[in-house]
Amino acid sequence: EPLPRRWKHSLGVAERARTIAAVLGSDAELLEAAAVLHDIGYAPDLAKTGFHPLDGARYLRDVAGADERVVRLVAHHSCAWMEAEARGLREELEAEFPREAPDLTDALIYCDMNTTPDGTPTGPVDRVSEIAGRYGPDSLIGTFIRRAEPEILTSTARVLERLAAVKRQPM
């Protein structure tokens, strides 16, 4: 197992997905699959461009034959377009992989950004700070994640609003 900590994170992201299944209806299993697979592009054998959302999505599409919607969620998870832009890969990413429905995109951002590298629950502000600290504030990823923070927080808020609405509905 080359990336045990990353695997713990992915399992934690899948656990967060299960906690919000009520707002996803028939897409709950789709989100859980994307949650488990979202960081697969970090696997050393799959890393081709060094941009894990793109590498993972290509592997899932071309080798694994994964569901197209799961592939699109992996390709675009957690504001990947912003990092792709910084890497000069945005056009390539968007040409190959159309974005998935906004509700599902928000849901995967929520799950990823509410999970620590070790798979335990956290909040999005702490998660963004952890990522920036791990990579360095002036690194490509540190800069990207700070740029993405407002969108991450907005996506997370939309999911929380949907969860609250479901809880308010009479049984």
N, C-alpha and C positions, 0 to 999 in steps of 0.2 A: 504494500500500500504506500505509494510515493508521497501522498499528501494527506496524512491522517488528520491534521488540524482543519484543513479545508473541507474534508469529508464531514467532520463534526459540525462545521458551519452549515454545510448543505443540509444535513439532517435537521439541524435547528431551524433552518429556513422552511423546510417542509413541515415541521411542527407548527410554526407560525401560520403556515397556509391552512393547516387543519383547523386552527382557532378562528379563522375568518370564513370558513366554508359556507356559513349561513348567508353571506352576502353574495356568493358566487353562483348559487344554484347548480345548474348542470355543468358549469365550468370549474367546479371545485377540484375534481380529479386532475383536470388539465393543469391547473395552477400548481397542484402538489407535484406533478411530474416535472414541470418547469423548475420548481423550487429545488428539487433534488438535483437536477441537471444543470442549473444555471452557471456553475463555475467549472464545468467539465473541461473547458478550454485551457485551464491551468495545467492539466495533465501534461507531463513532459513529452509524451509521444504525440500529442495533438497540437502542441504549440508550433504554429507555422509563422504567423505574423507577429506574435508577441502580444496581440490584443485578444484576450481570452473570450469575450463575447462572440467575436467573429470566428475564431478558431473552433470554439465549441459548437456554434451553430452549423458551420460547414461539416464538421464531423457528424453531428446528429443527422443532418440532411443527407450527406453523401455516403456515409458508411453505415450508420445505424438505421437509416430509413425511418426516423422518428416522425411523429405527427407534426405536420407543417405549423400548426399554431404553437406547439411547444418550442419548435425551432425558432420561430419569430420572437417568442418571449425571451428565450436565451440570448438571441442576437441583440436584443434591445434592452436587456435588464438594467435597471438602476441608472438610467440616463446615459446609457452607453454611447448615444450619438454625440454627446459632448466630449467624451474621451476620444472617440473616433475622429472627431474634428481636430483635436489637438495632435493626433497621430497622422493626420492626412489620409484617413481611411473612411471619412463620413460618406462620401459619394459611393464608395465601394459597398459599404455596409447597407446603405439605404437602397441601392440598386438591386442587391441580391436578396434582401430581406425586408419586405414591407412591415410596417409596425402593426402590432396586434391591437385589439380593442383597448381603448383607454382604461376601462374598469379593470381589466386584467393586468395591464401595464402598471397601474397604480398599486394593485394588490401585490405584485411581485416586488415592487420597490418597497412597499410596507414590510413585507416579510424579510427581505434582505437587510434592510436598514434598521430592523428591530431585533437583529440577531448578531451576537458577538462572533469573533473568529472561532471561539470554542463551542458555539452552538447554543449559548444561553441567551435569554431575553435581555434586551437593552432598549434604549430609546434612540431615535434617529439623530439627535444632536450629539449624543455621546458616540454613536457609531461613526458619524462623519469625523468627529475629532480624533477618534481612534485610528481611522484610515489615514487621515492627514498626518498624524503623529508617526504612524508606522512607516510610511513612505517618505516623510519629510515634507514640510509645508511648501517648499519651492520645487519639489519634484513634479513631473508631469501628472501623476496621480493625485498628489496633494493639491495641486492647483485645480485640476479637474473637479475633485470632490467638493472643494469649497465653492467652485462655480455652480455645481449642481445642487448644493445644499438647499437653496430656496425651492427648487422644483421637488426635491426629495421631501421636504417638509410639507409642501402643498399636497403632494400625492398621498402622503401619510394621513394628513388631515381629512382628505376626501374619503379614505377607507374608514377612518374613525367615525365620520359622519354617517356613512352607510351602515356601520355596525350599530351605532346608536339608533338609527331609524328602524332597523330590524328588531332591536330590543323593545322599542316603543310599540311595535305592532301587537295587537291583541292575538292571543292564541286561538 
